């Protein structure tokens, strides 16, 4: 289950610019390498999300 996004942030507002060269490199990866990349990126996003939650919690406690 994906937690709902804060009201100030809309998931549809995200953009990511990718050069043709970087896309070619990604396309040249094996399926296993692509899956590893996706797993690593998902881990990065989860770590960032947890850091944001912790920061928001600290801000509420400090008030």
N, CA, C and O atoms as a DFTB+ gen file, in Angstrom:
252 C
 N C O
     1  1       0.841      -1.186       0.000
     2  2       0.000       0.000       0.000
     3  2       0.881       1.242       0.000
     4  3       1.805       1.351       0.806
     5  1       0.602       2.159      -0.885
     6  2       1.354       3.405      -0.981
     7  2       0.655       4.456      -0.128
     8  3      -0.538       4.699      -0.304
     9  1       1.390       5.085       0.801
    10  2       0.753       6.118       1.626
    11  2       0.326       7.292       0.765
    12  3       0.945       7.591      -0.256
    13  1      -0.727       7.942       1.186
    14  2      -1.202       9.096       0.415
    15  2      -0.205      10.241       0.505
    16  3       0.452      10.447       1.525
    17  1      -0.117      10.973      -0.589
    18  2       0.820      12.100      -0.654
    19  2       0.262      13.272       0.144
    20  3      -0.954      13.444       0.227
    21  1       1.148      14.081       0.733
    22  2       0.672      15.286       1.420
    23  2      -0.104      16.165       0.440
    24  3       0.154      16.134      -0.763
    25  1      -1.040      16.936       0.946
    26  2      -1.875      17.752       0.073
    27  2      -1.073      18.801      -0.695
    28  3      -1.521      19.264      -1.745
    29  1       0.094      19.183      -0.198
    30  2       0.900      20.186      -0.885
    31  2       1.712      19.587      -2.033
    32  3       2.340      20.319      -2.797
    33  1       1.699      18.284      -2.152
    34  2       2.485      17.610      -3.184
    35  2       1.586      16.670      -3.964
    36  3       0.962      15.779      -3.388
    37  1       1.519      16.864      -5.258
    38  2       0.729      15.995      -6.113
    39  2       1.665      15.075      -6.889
    40  3       2.590      15.542      -7.554
    41  1       1.431      13.791      -6.805
    42  2       2.285      12.829      -7.507
    43  2       2.361      13.123      -8.997
    44  3       3.399      12.887      -9.615
    45  1       1.305      13.624      -9.577
    46  2       1.291      13.897     -11.013
    47  2       2.157      15.104     -11.389
    48  3       2.406      15.339     -12.571
    49  1       2.615      15.866     -10.399
    50  2       3.452      17.043     -10.659
    51  2       4.928      16.688     -10.828
    52  3       5.735      17.558     -11.156
    53  1       5.290      15.430     -10.609
    54  2       6.697      15.035     -10.717
    55  2       7.132      14.981     -12.175
    56  3       6.385      14.541     -13.050
    57  1       8.330      15.430     -12.409
    58  2       8.928      15.311     -13.737
    59  2      10.371      14.861     -13.586
    60  3      11.016      15.114     -12.568
    61  1      10.850      14.208     -14.590
    62  2      12.233      13.772     -14.598
    63  2      12.723      13.874     -16.025
    64  3      12.116      13.310     -16.936
    65  1      13.815      14.587     -16.227
    66  2      14.364      14.772     -17.565
    67  2      15.501      13.784     -17.766
    68  3      16.411      13.685     -16.943
    69  1      15.436      13.065     -18.857
    70  2      16.405      12.034     -19.149
    71  2      16.972      12.262     -20.542
    72  3      16.230      12.368     -21.519
    73  1      18.288      12.336     -20.621
    74  2      18.921      12.554     -21.926
    75  2      18.807      11.287     -22.774
    76  3      18.630      10.186     -22.253
    77  1      18.910      11.464     -24.063
    78  2      18.886      10.317     -24.976
    79  2      20.027       9.352     -24.663
    80  3      19.865       8.135     -24.746
    81  1      21.173       9.910     -24.306
    82  2      22.334       9.074     -23.996
    83  2      22.082       8.201     -22.770
    84  3      22.415       7.016     -22.760
    85  1      21.493       8.798     -21.740
    86  2      21.212       8.022     -20.518
    87  2      20.153       6.968     -20.788
    88  3      20.214       5.870     -20.235
    89  1      19.183       7.291     -21.631
    90  2      18.156       6.314     -21.983
    91  2      18.772       5.151     -22.763
    92  3      18.393       3.997     -22.561
    93  1      19.703       5.447     -23.634
    94  2      20.375       4.380     -24.384
    95  2      21.170       3.465     -23.447
    96  3      21.181       2.245     -23.614
    97  1      21.830       4.070     -22.465
    98  2      22.580       3.266     -21.497
    99  2      21.628       2.362     -20.728
   100  3      21.911       1.178     -20.548
   101  1      20.498       2.907     -20.268
   102  2      19.529       2.101     -19.522
   103  2      19.006       0.967     -20.396
   104  3      18.879      -0.165     -19.930
   105  1      18.704       1.259     -21.648
   106  2      18.175       0.240     -22.552
   107  2      19.204      -0.843     -22.849
   108  3      18.833      -1.962     -23.204
   109  1      20.484      -0.532     -22.711
   110  2      21.518      -1.523     -22.977
   111  2      21.733      -2.476     -21.797
   112  3      22.422      -3.486     -21.935
   113  1      21.146      -2.157     -20.638
   114  2      21.288      -3.020     -19.468
   115  2      20.516      -4.319     -19.667
   116  3      19.524      -4.367     -20.394
   117  1      20.991      -5.364     -19.008
   118  2      20.242      -6.617     -19.009
   119  2      19.005      -6.443     -18.133
   120  3      18.905      -5.490     -17.360
   121  1      18.076      -7.367     -18.263
   122  2      16.859      -7.316     -17.428
   123  2      17.242      -7.346     -15.956
   124  3      16.673      -6.607     -15.152
   125  1      18.198      -8.188     -15.599
   126  2      18.635      -8.263     -14.199
   127  2      19.202      -6.922     -13.726
   128  3      18.904      -6.485     -12.615
   129  1      20.010      -6.274     -14.552
   130  2      20.587      -4.982     -14.188
   131  2      19.507      -3.912     -14.068
   132  3      19.571      -3.056     -13.185
   133  1      18.525      -3.960     -14.947
   134  2      17.412      -2.987     -14.859
   135  2      16.629      -3.185     -13.569
   136  3      16.284      -2.217     -12.891
   137  1      16.351      -4.438     -13.234
   138  2      15.611      -4.711     -11.994
   139  2      16.394      -4.284     -10.772
   140  3      15.824      -3.747      -9.822
   141  1      17.707      -4.518     -10.789
   142  2      18.559      -4.077      -9.670
   143  2      18.499      -2.560      -9.548
   144  3      18.407      -2.029      -8.441
   145  1      18.551      -1.856     -10.684
   146  2      18.479      -0.392     -10.680
   147  2      17.156       0.072     -10.080
   148  3      17.121       0.982      -9.252
   149  1      16.064      -0.570     -10.511
   150  2      14.750      -0.186      -9.992
   151  2      14.676      -0.436      -8.485
   152  3      14.142       0.394      -7.750
   153  1      15.203      -1.563      -8.018
   154  2      15.202      -1.859      -6.584
   155  2      16.020      -0.831      -5.808
   156  3      15.601      -0.378      -4.743
   157  1      17.176      -0.464      -6.337
   158  2      18.013       0.529      -5.665
   159  2      17.322       1.891      -5.628
   160  3      17.391       2.596      -4.621
   161  1      16.666       2.256      -6.706
   162  2      15.953       3.527      -6.746
   163  2      14.782       3.518      -5.757
   164  3      14.547       4.506      -5.061
   165  1      14.055       2.405      -5.697
   166  2      12.941       2.296      -4.755
   167  2      13.438       2.417      -3.321
   168  3      12.782       3.044      -2.489
   169  1      14.592       1.823      -3.024
   170  2      15.182       1.945      -1.685
   171  2      15.520       3.397      -1.388
   172  3      15.251       3.892      -0.294
   173  1      16.108       4.076      -2.361
   174  2      16.440       5.493      -2.205
   175  2      15.183       6.314      -1.898
   176  3      15.198       7.167      -1.010
   177  1      14.113       6.059      -2.620
   178  2      12.862       6.798      -2.406
   179  2      12.305       6.507      -1.007
   180  3      11.856       7.420      -0.314
   181  1      12.336       5.231      -0.593
   182  2      11.835       4.888       0.755
   183  2      12.650       5.579       1.836
   184  3      12.084       6.070       2.812
   185  1      13.968       5.626       1.680
   186  2      14.819       6.297       2.672
   187  2      14.463       7.779       2.738
   188  3      14.352       8.346       3.825
   189  1      14.287       8.399       1.593
   190  2      13.900       9.807       1.560
   191  2      12.553      10.047       2.199
   192  3      12.366      11.019       2.931
   193  1      11.611       9.155       1.921
   194  2      10.267       9.282       2.497
   195  2      10.322       9.167       4.017
   196  3       9.665       9.929       4.726
   197  1      11.116       8.202       4.523
   198  2      11.249       8.037       5.973
   199  2      11.919       9.257       6.604
   200  3      11.540       9.675       7.698
   201  1      12.907       9.828       5.926
   202  2      13.567      11.026       6.446
   203  2      12.583      12.189       6.517
   204  3      12.595      12.963       7.473
   205  1      11.732      12.308       5.503
   206  2      10.725      13.382       5.515
   207  2       9.741      13.175       6.665
   208  3       9.358      14.131       7.339
   209  1       9.337      11.932       6.886
   210  2       8.410      11.647       7.991
   211  2       9.051      12.009       9.329
   212  3       8.413      12.618      10.187
   213  1      10.316      11.628       9.497
   214  2      11.017      11.921      10.752
   215  2      11.154      13.424      10.945
   216  3      10.981      13.926      12.055
   217  1      11.461      14.136       9.885
   218  2      11.603      15.591       9.964
   219  2      10.262      16.238      10.311
   220  3      10.204      17.141      11.146
   221  1       9.197      15.780       9.677
   222  2       7.867      16.322       9.980
   223  2       7.485      16.047      11.427
   224  3       6.884      16.893      12.089
   225  1       7.835      14.858      11.918
   226  2       7.529      14.514      13.310
   227  2       8.296      15.432      14.264
   228  3       7.736      15.925      15.243
   229  1       9.595      15.661      13.971
   230  2      10.394      16.554      14.820
   231  2       9.819      17.959      14.829
   232  3       9.784      18.607      15.876
   233  1       9.368      18.438      13.681
   234  2       8.799      19.785      13.615
   235  2       7.539      19.889      14.462
   236  3       7.311      20.907      15.116
   237  1       6.716      18.835      14.453
   238  2       5.488      18.847      15.256
   239  2       5.823      18.820      16.742
   240  3       5.165      19.496      17.532
   241  1       6.834      18.051      17.134
   242  2       7.229      17.952      18.531
   243  2       7.809      19.280      19.010
   244  3       7.587      19.675      20.155
   245  1       8.547      19.968      18.149
   246  2       9.178      21.236      18.529
   247  2       8.184      22.365      18.690
   248  3       8.516      23.392      19.283
   249  1       7.001      22.211      18.192
   250  2       6.029      23.321      18.262
   251  2       5.440      23.475      19.621
   252  3       4.612      24.359      19.839
